[in-house]
Amino acid sequence: MTGTGTPLRVGLVGYGLAGSVFHAPLIAATEGLVLDTVVTSSPERREQARAEFPDVRFAASPDELWERAGDLDLIVIASPNKTHVPIATAALQAGIPVVVDKPIAGSAAEARELAALAEERGLLLSVFQNRRWDNDFLTLARLIEAGELGDVQRFESRFERWRPQLKGGWRESGATEEIGGLLYDLGSHIVDQALTLFGPAVRVYAEVDARRPGSATDDDVFIAITHASGARSHLYASATTAQLGPRFRVLGSAAGYVKYGLDPQEADLRDGKRPGTDSGTGWGVEPESLWGRVGAGESPVTGGGEPVETEPGDYPAYYAGIAEALREGSTPPVTAHEAAAALDVLEAARRSAREGVTITMETHA
């Protein structure tokens, strides 16, 4: 637990897409947090960071942070996936609380080992699952809580893109140690959302393919989850979708909810917009033309059902929750054990696709 008063000082490891677009702006926008140090050896990325955060300090490697661990209150790991476990381990051993970008690790076992280390040291360990604060997810959670859909029987979630050409880089590498591919990238989001809404998985079936010419890793994924609650989740992640489907199609005993389009926050962050600044319509707010619809026996494509106002997206809520957890000693917004449960499903999905079988899930304490 950290006392109130001076801002909590954050060291950010990595200033690529995750670090520069998501973490740095959200940390800087959070009351009580200050971006103290960015770890990158790239002169270009240092120049980029300094342009937006003139007072930030730099380090060439994470090891430099452990040498002054007493100066930092939180380490955020936004470096390539294969580095998550070793850097998080070193940070916890140095006595510093940690946030790790998803996926926290390449396996559920590694995630649970990190969780055990954090608990042994009495330190916060959380995973950046920002899609829990997407506008459509918040709206769906509200509808379910209010009973608007009845009992949800099937949850269809699509995170689809049309990117027929390979971009290169470690995310598209076939090397196992890189933990690349869509199953562990977008799959981490859609599985986490499903488990958050409908609880533990008891069975998993999956189809995992590399569709693009020359692709060395998966770029087209389907996961079917049977939840202990009785709900079924049908989850899609793809870079090869020529016609995009609805982001959510949720079917309940009383009504269904259909929502197209992606939450605007990532695009706004990429465009340089920042939470807390005047964006005209408010942070995370989408136009009425993109609202989803709730109804029964009607097609939303032809105007059936009733439009439902979309909740504003709220990525800033994650780091606000982290700041509160550090100061109050409370549970962070996303726990390492929750991330491990999602990795259980992703590992089962990979095995299911490889063997062509449905996997019955084990129960973890």
N, C-alpha and C positions, 0 to 999 in steps of 0.2 A: 504494500500500500504506500502510495506517495502522497505527501501532504499537499494542500492547496496553496496557492500563492504564485510562485514563479512558474512560467510555462514549462511543460515537459519537453525535453530536448530529444529530437528524433534523428537517428542515423539511417539513411536510406541507401541500401545496397543495390546498385543497378539503376541506370538512367536510360534504358531503352524504352520501348512502348509502354510497358507496365509502369515503370518508374516515373517517366516524364508526363504521361497522359493521365494516369489514374492517381498514383500514390502522392506524388509531390503536390499537385494542386489541392487534393483533398486534405492532406496533412496541414498545408498552409491555411486552408479555409476553416480549420477546426479551432474553436476557442480553447485555449489552454495547451495547444501543441505548437511547437516551432520546429521548422526544418533546420537542423543544426549542421549536418554533414551529409554530403552525397559521395558515395563510393563509386568512382569510375576512373579508369585510366585513359579514357578517350578525350583528347583535347577538344574535339568538336562537341561532345556531350557536356564537357565542363563549361564551355562557352555558352551552350544552350541553357544550362541550369543557372549560370550566373546572370544571364540576361533577365530571367524571371525572378530570381531570388538573389539579389545583389550581396546579401550578408552571409550566404551559405559558405561553409568550409568544404574542403575536398580531401578525400583520401584515395590512394591508388589501389588499396586492397582492404578487405575486411579486417585483416590482422592489425591494421593501424588503429581500428576502433577498440579492439580488446586492450590495447596498451593504455587507453584512457577511458576504460569502462565506467569509471565514476562520474564522467562528464555527461553520460547519456542515460536517458530514462526509457528508451525504446529503440529497438532495431527493427526495421522493415526490410524484408528480403524480397526484392523484385528482380532478381537475377535469373538466368536460365534455370529450367527445372532441375537439371542434374545437380545444381549447387545448393538446392534448398536444404537438404538434410545436413550436409557438413557445416554450412554456415549457421543454421539454426542451432545445431549442437554446440558449436563454438561460442555463440552468443549466450546461450543458457549457461554454459560452463563458466563464462565470464561474469555471470550474474545479472544479465540484462534481459528484460522482457522482450518478447518477439512477436511480430506479425509476419506471416509468410503468405505470399501470393499462392493461389491455387495452381496446381495441386501441391499440397504440403510435402508430398513424398511420392516415390514411385510405387509404394506398396502400403497397405493398411498396417502391416507389422511395423514398418519404419515410423509411420505416423504415431502409432501407440507407444513406441519407444521414446519418441520425442515428448509425447504427453506425459509419460512417466518421469522423464528427466525434469520437465517443467514443474511437475507436482512435487518431486523430491526437493527441488530448489526453492519452491514457493514462489514461482514466477509465472506471469501471464504468458500464455501461448495461444495465439488465435490465427485464423486463416481468413484471408480476404476473399469472401464469397459475396462480391458486390451485387450479384444478380438477385439476391434476396430483397434488394431495395429498388428493383426495376418497377416502373409504373404499373405494368400489367400484372406482375406478381402481387404487388400490394393490393391492387384492385380485386384480383381473384381471391386473395386471403380474406378480404373484407366481405365479399359475396358469400364465401363458404361460412365464415363466422356468423353472418346474419341469417343463414339458412335459406338464401335466395335460390339455391340450386337443388335443395333437398340433399339426399345422400349422393355424393359423387361416386359414380361407377367407373368412369374412364376419363383419364387426364391425358390429353394429347398435347405435347409440347414440341415445337420445332424451332431449332436455331439453324436456319439454312442460309446459305450464301451461294452466289454464282461466281466462282473464281476458277474458271477452267484451266488457267495457266499457273504453273508452279511458280512460287516466289523465291524459293530457296531458303537457306538458313536452317538453324537447328530444329525449328518446329516441324519441318518437313523431312528431317533426317530419319532414316530407318534404323539408326543405331539405338539399341535398347537403352543404353545409359542416358540418352538425351531426353527420354520420356516425352517424345514428340507425338504428333498425330492428334486428330480431332477427338478421339475417345477420351483422352486425358485433358484435353483443352476445353472445348465447349461441353464435352460430356461431363466434366466436373461441375459445370453450372446446372445443367438440366437435371442431373441426378440429385444434386443437393436440393434443388427446388422441390422435386418430387418427394424426397424423404422428409423435407421440412413440412410439407403440406399434409402428407398422408401416412407418415410413419415408416417403420422398418420394413425392409424387403424380406419376403420369404422365398420367392423364386425369381430367377432372372434368365431371360433368353435374349440373345443378341445376334445381329448380323453386322460384321465389321469388314469394310472393303477398301481397297485402294483403287479408285476408278480412273484417275487422270493418267494419261500416258507419262511414263517415267516416274510416277509417284512411288516413293520408297516406304511410305507409311499410310495409315488409314486416313481417308478423306470423306468417307460416307458411312454413317453409323446409325443403326436402329437398335434400341434397347427396350424390351418389354419387362416391366416389373409387376409382380403381384405383391401387394402390400399386406401385412398382417391385418390391417383394417378392412380388407376386402376390396379396396379400390385397386384399379389397374392403371398403370402409367405406360403410355406408348411414347417414347422419346426419340427424336430425330436430330442428328447433327450432320451437316453436310456442307462441302464446298462445291458441290457439283449439281446444284438444284437450279435448273433453267427456269422453272416457274415456282415462285415461293408460295408455300402454303400458309395457313394462319399460324401466328405465333402460338396461340392457345386455342384449343377446342376442348371444352370441358363439359362432359355430359353427366347430368345428375338425374335423380328420380323425379324432380319437379321441373327442371329447366336446364338449358345449356347456355354456356357463355363462349362466344367466339370473338377473338381479338386478332387483328392483323397489325403488322408493323412492329418495329423495335423501339424500345425506350430511347428517348432523345439524348440521354446524358453522355453516353460515350461520344457521339458525334459532336456535341457541344464542347466537351473537353478537348477533343482533337482540334476543334476550330479555335481554341484559345479562350473560350468562355469559362467563367469561374463562378462557383457557388458564392452567394452573398453579394454579387454585383448585379446591377440593374440589367436584366436581359429582356426587359419589356413585358414578358408574360409571366415571369417567375421561373425559378429553377425547376427543371424536370417536368414542366407542364407541356402537354401536347394539345394540338387543336382538336376541336370537337369532331372534325371530319374523320379522325382516327380512333374515336371511342369505339369500344367493343359493344356487342349487343347481347342481351339476355332474352331468351324466349323458348318456346316449345313448339315443335312441328312446323317451324318456319325457316326460311333461308335468309341468313343475314346478308348474303350477296345481293338479294333483290329487295332489301330493306325490311325484312322480317325481324320480329323481336323489337325490344325497346333499347335505345341507346343508353349506355351506362357511362357516366363520367369517369374518366380514368384518374386514379389517384396520382398526384405528382410523384415522380421518381425522387429518391432521396439517398443517393450514395453518401452524402455527408453524414448521415446517421451512423454509418459504420465507425468512422473515426471518433465521432462524438461518444459512441459507446465504449470505444477503447480508452479514451481519456477518462471517462467515468470509472471504468473498471480499474485503471491504474491508480486513481485517486482514492476510490472507495473500497478496493479489494473485492469487487463484485465479479460475477461471471461475465466474460467478454461476449460480444454479440455472436460470434461463431467460435465453437470450441474445437480443439484438435480431435476429440473423440467423435464429434459430428463429421469432421473431414475424413476420419478413418472409416466411418460407416459408409460414406460415399465411395471411398476407395475399395471397400469390400465389394460393392456393386460393380465398379469398373473392372476389377480383377475377375469377377464372375462373368461379366460380359465378354471379356477377352477369351476366357476359357470356353464359354458357350459358343462363341463364333468359331473358334478353332476346332472344337470337337463336334459341333452341330447338335448340342444337347441343351436341355434346360437344367439350370443349376439350382439346387436347393441350398439356401443360405444357412450358415451356422449362426448360432446366437453368441454374441460377445457380451461379457459383463460390462 
